[in-house]
Amino acid sequence: MKQQIIVSGTGGQGILFLTRFFAEAAMIMQFQVLTSEIHGMAMRGGTVVSHVKVGPFKSPLVREGQADAGLILSKQNVELHRGLVKPDGSVFVNTDIPGDYFAIDATGLAFRAGAPAMTNLVLLGFALGKKGFFCDADVARKVLTKISPPAQLEPNLKGLDMGLASG
Amino acid sequence: MNRQEQRMLMGNEAIGRGLFEGGCSLVASYPGTPASEILSSVVTFSKETPLPLHIEWSINEKAAFEVALAYSYTGKRAAVAMKQVGLNVAADPFMRSAYLGIKGGFVVISADDPGPHSSQTEQDSRLFAHFAKIPVFDPSSPREAKEMIKKAFDLSERYEIPVMVRPTTRVCHARQNVPCKKPKLLERQAHFEKNPSRWAATPQFIYDLHKLLNEKMDKIAEEHTLSPVPFASLPSRNKQCVIASGVAFAHTYELLEEMGLFDRLDLFQVLLPHPLNRRFIDMIQSDYEQVLVVEETYPVIELQLGNGKIHGRKSGLVPRQGELTPDCIHEVLERFLSGRSRAQKPKGVSPAKRPSLCPGCPHRPAFFAIKKTFPRGIFPSDIGCYTLGMNIGAVDTCHCMGACISQGAGFYHSYAQDGKEIPPIIVSIGDSTFFHAGIPGLINAVIQDARFIIVILDNSTTAMTGHQPAPHLGIKADGTAGPAVSIPDIVSASGVRFLRQCDPYDVPSFSSLLEEADRYCRSDEGGVAVIISKHSCPLDRRASKPERLYTMEVSEACDGCKICLKQFECPAFDWIEADSRTKATRGKGRARIDQALCVQCGVCRHVCPKGAIIVTKEGVP
């Protein structure tokens, strides 16, 4: 099992939470895992990309054109980070503009459901529904139960289900 | 995967775990990216043992270092953690600690930031260790970092010398499944053995201590177990090799595997870049015709190999600055193998979105008021979230922790000398930065009779690095209550005679206070004026209180001047392009508030000169 994933967006969108999600999912499934993220200044609304490598890797970084799949939370990042994913890899984008990727208006869905903070989970659910990753929805629920702050668990699971239902 | 308990740990947490498992009973730190989470992770792990651990967020890195150093003199294990520029602050005790040595294992963690991602330099702490004559480990992953902490304690105690562990951002902020054990029980009692010729060594003793230090380093350079690890069967027939350390080793290993080069190239991982193993240096010089060194960020290994056939940062085959990403190393390997020597120009990077202050951030109205009150002012500032005040033109300089106050004084003395009108000088400094290194600068400005305004941005936290407590809050590292030191008391005791406090959310009052402070500075009896801008960071759940909420809207009166976008720069504002078909924009573009991003602080009601930003609803949550 080897899978490389990138998660892209801007600070505050829950990129680190999704990164941690994949790491915990790999642990539950007994895979080796390495992730890379950036903290500090970049988190104040700036562009953020994190890398996830599941399987026997040594380096935490994904090279240009080597990722198997990507989650992109802000559409302006498609231009910046699409290139990290293989040409035939799966890219899931939070956008209402169709393109050379799987698109879902996760922000709109989350906002209409009254919980804009769960945008990241709507996108995750959508991508899991398309069988984009090494883990499935059951593992996802286990991981969310483990890593969500108590008050966030219910909205997180709801966001995941909304995304799954939109696949 | 083995059966040992596995935990998902960030590199910094793995380092914290290494300290915890390694029997370390004092950890001191000052927060700074990428090192901040080391200490907080030790706080978390400490709950797994009833043993006493002293864990502190020190006022700065020098204090942290000195606390840990004396603790080690009593025979117990201690560690100090900081970012690379923090070591500059701790340089004075650091340099001498090599000569005098230690008793209980003493580990110095200095986290580097190649790139840099979140630092004012790309400096290499390994070169600092070389300068100080201190051994340094260079981990390539969180798992390895944890093991190296234990090796560092062992080495430190065997030679009675401080040992550095130097992770980089990509190790600190990587996450990995890491096997964990129970902590080592050392059960040591404090025992300080007096020895003034060592612990208070005057110059007459230093020559002998220096000689002893040199001998220790020679012996460490001969330790077989610390020699670089070969990824080749030796003796090898290959005439080319790559020597790598830190995370650049991990990238290189994967690339050689992917490119199928392991049968052509030998690879060595350097665990201890300084002192580099003597026999290894001899072997490299005699057995290989071409050598490539891949290391971050300065040529530390390359300098020690010192020989015409070495290619690396110094020779220019590896770019002389910047992070060594896998893509960059890929190009380097291709150049090394093809014999082309010069680094190619890096390709252009598409523009990324710049960071900005959060919606509701109290620094924004403070900066807005400063810039509006003094359009031609000079604005020295400092390190923290508030450096982002540069986006709205209210930050002109940012150098190193605490520099802004002395820079304010420097600007004053230069303009004052010319006998012309002195421009308003408004320094901004965060609460934690003020304690870290601002206080000596403040006293110096007062006694040198400088006259300018200092705004202390007190948001009741160390926000940028993840909301660590600062000394005025009375909170210890483990979250329990402790003594607090008041900022106004320190300011008054420093001889400042103009001291006011104001909530920057009240923009009109804050602005008139700035004008009053300026009049004071220019009066005959004037001096340094201090305004404490006090409002909690809305991201800090511990500090923030319920606020009055305002539902805001941009009305038809908007004429598209963009003052709100450029001079206030709240992320909740955006721009609707002109559209002649819709009546609302009357053929012009206009500002809009994105209700999903707005936190309803209501501060923007003070911003629009046309009065177009209006409150539509107001109340208490």
Contacts between the chains, C-beta under 8 A, distances in Angstrom:
chain1	res1	chain2	res2	distance
A	10	B	353	5.6
A	11	B	355	6.3
A	12	B	358	7.5
A	19	B	175	7.3
A	20	B	8	7.7
A	20	B	175	7.0
A	23	B	8	5.1
A	23	B	175	4.8
A	23	B	177	7.9
A	24	B	8	5.8
A	26	B	177	7.4
A	27	B	6	6.7
A	27	B	8	5.1
A	27	B	177	5.5
A	30	B	1	5.6
A	32	B	1	7.0
A	32	B	176	7.9
A	32	B	177	6.3
A	33	B	8	7.5
A	33	B	175	7.3
A	33	B	176	6.6
A	33	B	177	5.8
A	34	B	141	7.1
A	34	B	174	5.8
A	34	B	175	7.2
A	34	B	176	5.1
A	35	B	174	6.2
A	35	B	175	4.3
A	35	B	176	7.7
A	36	B	170	5.9
A	36	B	173	6.4
A	36	B	174	5.0
A	36	B	175	8.0
A	37	B	173	5.0
A	37	B	174	8.0
A	37	B	175	7.6
A	38	B	117	5.4
A	38	B	118	7.6
A	38	B	169	7.3
A	38	B	173	6.4
A	39	B	33	5.3
A	39	B	34	6.5
A	39	B	36	7.4
A	39	B	118	7.0
A	39	B	173	5.8
A	39	B	466	7.5
A	40	B	33	3.2
A	40	B	34	7.1
A	40	B	117	6.7
A	40	B	118	3.3
A	40	B	464	6.3
A	40	B	465	6.9
A	41	B	33	7.3
A	41	B	117	7.6
A	41	B	118	4.7
A	41	B	355	5.6
A	41	B	387	7.7
A	41	B	388	7.9
A	41	B	464	6.9
A	42	B	117	6.5
A	42	B	118	6.7
A	42	B	355	6.1
A	43	B	355	7.3
A	44	B	355	3.9
A	44	B	356	6.4
A	44	B	357	6.7
A	44	B	358	6.5
A	44	B	385	6.3
A	44	B	388	6.3
A	44	B	464	7.8
A	45	B	353	7.2
A	45	B	355	5.2
A	45	B	356	5.0
A	45	B	358	6.9
A	45	B	571	5.4
A	46	B	352	6.8
A	46	B	353	5.8
A	46	B	354	5.8
A	46	B	355	3.3
A	46	B	356	7.8
A	47	B	352	3.6
A	47	B	353	4.7
A	57	B	254	6.5
A	58	B	140	7.0
A	58	B	141	6.8
A	58	B	249	7.9
A	58	B	250	4.0
A	58	B	253	5.0
A	58	B	254	5.6
A	59	B	247	6.9
A	59	B	250	4.1
A	59	B	251	4.4
A	59	B	253	7.3
A	59	B	254	4.7
A	59	B	326	5.9
A	60	B	141	7.4
A	60	B	170	5.7
A	60	B	171	7.9
A	60	B	174	3.9
A	60	B	176	7.8
A	60	B	247	7.0
A	60	B	250	7.2
A	61	B	170	6.7
A	61	B	247	8.0
A	61	B	251	6.5
A	61	B	325	6.0
A	61	B	326	5.2
A	62	B	326	7.7
A	63	B	325	7.8
A	63	B	326	4.3
A	63	B	327	5.3
A	63	B	330	6.8
A	64	B	327	5.1
A	74	B	353	7.9
A	76	B	353	6.9
A	79	B	350	5.9
A	80	B	350	5.5
A	80	B	352	6.1
A	107	B	596	7.4
A	111	B	596	5.7
A	116	B	596	4.8
